Structures are given as structure tokens and as C-alpha cells.
């Protein structure tokens, strides 16, 4: 957990840039998910194969690619988006398809008397965590990290890993094995701090030449890039799951720090949802991962089981007042980072399991120079993890020597399994 805190601190104060059953396929479905009325894309819609735990997530533009295993007989796609009708697609001929989803707000009576307050409803829901969510499970997770600097990609990587969770609500025991990994080369150098970096590399090269050593500038730049961005493994994102951390807005002991209100009921995965809006009274620390800030969002509870099925939240981190003078004297300017996240769960065999987590941070950075033009960067960092292929029986721990370690670079920890290749992984299209 302290590792995630350190990553967040690096992002804010060190000026950032900163996750076994794959079958051969005979058809790849490519498409886009749109709002039926407005034709606007529905980002991160979920696309699954009916009757299985296989699926994928659309990208920010609503585009997706999904490989259909040849072992399936006449498969159907099931498309879901929070607050929209579920759509089932039974025919695809290999051409790109457009899926239109209609909004679905469950209309309530003009005057509705709720049996309990929003706060009491949340307390009841949290008391059912253990019965609503699966215990031990194994799944596969695709992850993607993209960081842009002034609109241009600065860092991009993606991977595919095997995940074993002996206890869904305890990520301290989470085990992951990296099966595939790729990182984009030849992306732009970050605008922010470019001049300072150039001076450092020039000095390092000069020292190397004096001592008769060879200086690999490209390698040095790549190492600097990795430090600035901060590589996050899938587990880092999974650990931010609000259910595992019992974040402030669902923590029975911290509900007085927020204002709550029931919204109209909605739907998700064909199930009716109780919707609760929340907003912090002032600056709060929702979990130990973040400094204080202002927070708001929506909670979607399955009406039948009271399970938390989805969370959408906005969080504006407030730079501590004591740090601002230090940044000012050093010639740095930084906006309060704005973060958005969405966590979705999947109903599977009577229990709820993690489906996808996405995290997005926006921050403006400025370096004031006395004798030259100021340096500015608008940093946009996105991280996405998408699960599929859950198993609850016949699962086993990942060998200790093959588990992802935060002390090593991800590309140095790839341990492939037979039959798993990028060709049969449901990769999420890269939006440049």
C-alpha cells in the first residue's frame, strides 16, 4: 500500500508522467458502442460473450476488438453500459459493427418514500460484502497505461497477466504472473523539464568521455522516462478498488463526511440498480492512497442483493498549502490534479467479481525560466485493467518465483504460458 502512496506522491510532487483458457480463434469482432439517441461513443462499455466469462472493454472512443474462440457454437455478444439497456448481438459477419445502446432510467412514482436513508442503505450493503463477492478466484487481466504530454503520447505500455486472489477483499494476498508485455518505442520526449534533462545528459556524456567510458544516451533517456512515468503493475490499480479499501464514501465510519441523495433507479447488466449520488462536505481523504481533496460521484447497487455493482467518482486533489511556497520558490507551478475513476463488477455464478477499473489523472505543470520561455505540460495519464475468464474451481497459487515484483521492471518479469499470445488476447484499441 505504501508503494501506491509513493507513486501518487511522485506524480504530484516530483512532476509526473506518470494493467488459462485462451483458445484459438476463427473470428475477431471489431466494433463501436454508441448512444442510440445522440450517437456519442460510450467509453469503456463492456462486451462479453453470453454464457461465458470471456469479454473485453471498449476504449475511450467506444471502440473494441473481441476474439471469439472457435470452440463456441453460435456465440452471442452481450453489451452493457451503466444506465443503459443491455443489448445482445447474435450475428456478425466479420465486418465492423455499430452497437447502439438506449438509456434506461427506471421511472419511479412522483412521490417515493424510501424505507431507509442513503446512509443506512450503504451501511446495509457494506454489511453484506462477504456474501456478495466471491472468495478465491483466478482470472486473466489485460492492462494498458497511456500518458500524454500536451496531447502527444509520451508513454504507452500494455500487458496480460494471470491473477490469483485467495481472498477477493484482501489484495495483500493478490498474486499475478505477467504473461505478455509490450511498450511503445520512439514516443516524444516530455516537454516539461526538457532543457534541464538536456544539460544533465550533456554533463553525463562529458564525464563518461573523460573517464574513457561509453555513454549510451538513448538508454539513459529511457531510464529517465521510466522513473518519471512510474510503471504501475495491474495490482497497483486493483488495490485502489473501493470495496477492498472501504473508501470514505462507503465506509460506515466516515459517512458523515459526505452528503448523499437517492437518484432515479437505473439498470446495469440487465439488473435494476439503486443509484446514490455522493459529494464530500469539504476536503476529505477517501483512503490512505490520496492526500485530501474534494470528491463526488455515483454508486450503483444491485437492487436484489445490495451489492455495489459500479462506482463512478471524481476527485480533485488539493496540493497542501505548506508545499505551494516551496514549489513557487523553486520556479514550479502545478494545478490541483483532477482524477476520474470507474470501477465495474461482473455478476457471475451468484457472486460479483472485478470486471474493469480505469483511472485518469489530469494535471497542468509549469516551470518558470528567467531567461527563456517557460515550460508547460498538460499531462493526461490513463490506466485501465480489464478482467475475464474467471475460475473458482481447480485454481492454484502462482509459483512465488514467477509472481510480479514491484522491485523489478515489468519487461524483465515475463513468464509466458503455452498457447497464450497477443493474437488471442482481447486488446483494447489504442487511441492516439
Order of alpha helices (4+ residues) and beta strands (2+ residues): alpha-beta-beta-beta-beta-beta-beta-beta-alpha-alpha-beta-beta-beta-alpha-alpha-alpha-alpha-beta-beta-beta-beta-beta-alpha-beta-beta-beta-beta
